[in-house]
Amino acid sequence: MKVYYCKSFTGRYPVGTAAIILANNIAEAKKLLEIELTDHGLKQEISYSQIMEIDRSRPQALILNDGDY
């Protein structure tokens, strides 16, 4: 299982957004995120370029949203 993140989808308010997706591949991650967003009343199409894979081969910290617009 791979770990992906997306921090560029449209949310309810004009502030930053971020999501973590666990999937077998990027296509599955895209589909899962679009389904989840739709379930939350935020239907939209996510491009593959919006989804980033987290490199699990090394320790790291990722700031998904620091509050900066």
N, C-alpha and C positions, 0 to 999 in steps of 0.2 A: 504494500500500500504506500502511495506517495502522499506528500503533504504539499498543498498549494495554498496560495493566498491571493486575494483580490482586494484592492483598496481604492477602486475607481468606479464603483457602481453608484447609481443614483439612489439616495436614501430618502427618508421622509422629510428631512429638513436640510437646508443648505449648509451642512457641515460634513466633515470627512466621514467616510464609511470604511469598513474593513470586514472581511470574512475569511475564515479558514476552511479549507475543503480537503477531506481525505478521500482519495480516489485512486483507481488503478492507473489512470492516464489522464492527460489534459482534456481529452474529449469528454470523458466521464465527469471530470471536475466542472467543466463548463455546463454540462447538462444538469448536474446536481445543484449548482449554484442558481441557475435559471429557475429550476423548479422551486427551490427554497424561497427565492425572491418573490416568485408568483404567489406562493402560499402566504407570504407576508404582505400581499397587496402591492408589490413593487415590481410588477412584470416588466421585463426588459431583456434585450438580447445582449449577451456578454461576448466580446471578441476574445479570441485566443490570446491576443497581445495584452489583455487586461489581467490574465492569470499567470502568476509566477510560481515556479516550483521552489520549495525550500530545500536547500542542499543539506541533507541529514548526515553527510560524511564528516562534518566538523562542527564543533561547538560554536554557537553564535546566538546573538540576541537581535531580534528584528523589531523595530518600532513600526507598528502598522499605522498608527495615527497619533500624532503628537499634539493635535489641537490646532495646528497651523493650517489656515485655509489656503 
